[in-house]
Amino acid sequence: MSLLHLNRRSFLAATGAATALPAFVGEAYAAIDIDEWHDKDETAHLAKRTTTYNNNYRDLSLSMHGDPASPHYTSVMFKPATAPLDTQIVPSLNWTDLKAKFLALAGGATKWAPYIVTATGPRASAKFTTVFVKSPLPVLLWADMTPAELALRNEGAIKANVIPVSLEAYGTPDDPRYCAIWAPNFNGNLDVSQWCVDAIDEEVKIVQQRFNAMQTVAARSSALSITPSGRYLHGFIDGNVGAWAARGDMTTSQYESALTEMKGKGLQPVRVAAKSLGGQMRYAAIFGSTLDVEKRTQSQAGLSPATPFPASTTSSSNI
């Protein structure tokens, strides 16, 4: 699931060429032009994605869920303000085949880098769907991580000044697994972001406490995934992107209501996590008014208030 700042729009901007990034500094959207769909089977998803892609939209968020032999998808695509880069989706591979595909695309004459990875199913039969962008940008793709292994790799990422641009939980309640993509840590303003993903498989009430604490230091939600036990992976990052909100523990109808509510407030989904738990769909989402990080300043004053990530499905909005 899976998107962070270095956000996926900034990531796509940076991949155009080694010198392309400064051209995107200061670019802003009055509103995010997105197309969203949820709980579509693979055939329907790929058909919808092809049509949307041909209308110059690109993948922003993708969540694969359900039976790995017949997966469903929840997707958000956005239309860049400038000419979009070439991307491609590689659906439903096992981890061995995905590693081979990654090496082939990264090592070919035309180089491709993954920026979204999502997965579903138990470890032995898990399937992965990945979105690649035409780019020589060096990234690390890894999967089959336990919670402890993900925490260890994130510790190493901080020391190496790289940042996760996509994180997803899959597996089973007794054996949760994780896949991730890490990329160089910079955003559209050439700032280095401070980030953490300490909530790896946490109960909603603990995530709520962490969320509330992070608000006191002007951090905002970034990574978001529902784990197989119905708990949460939830990451945070610094930097102001204007008004935003996070919602979790939603049924399908509650998610659809949240889409309508947030749209009325000028917010669109930028990260959506979906999971089938006991045959029932659950959703969590981050909503935003822009995909652009403001230029970092010494003062954190003036940050827009964020909707608390709800401890239950009945919390109200602060925006």
Beta strands, then each sheet from edge to edge (+ up, - down):
strand 1: 34-41
strand 2: 58-65
strand 3: 72-78
strand 4: 87-93
strand 5: 112-120
strand 6: 127-134
strand 7: 140-145
strand 8: 162-172
strand 9: 175-184
strand 10: 195-202
strand 11: 220-226
strand 12: 232-237
strand 13: 244-250
strand 14: 268-277
strand 15: 280-288
sheet 1: 1+ 3- 2+
sheet 2: 4+ 6- 5+
sheet 3: 7+ 9- 8+
sheet 4: 10+ 12- 11+
sheet 5: 13+ 15- 14+
end
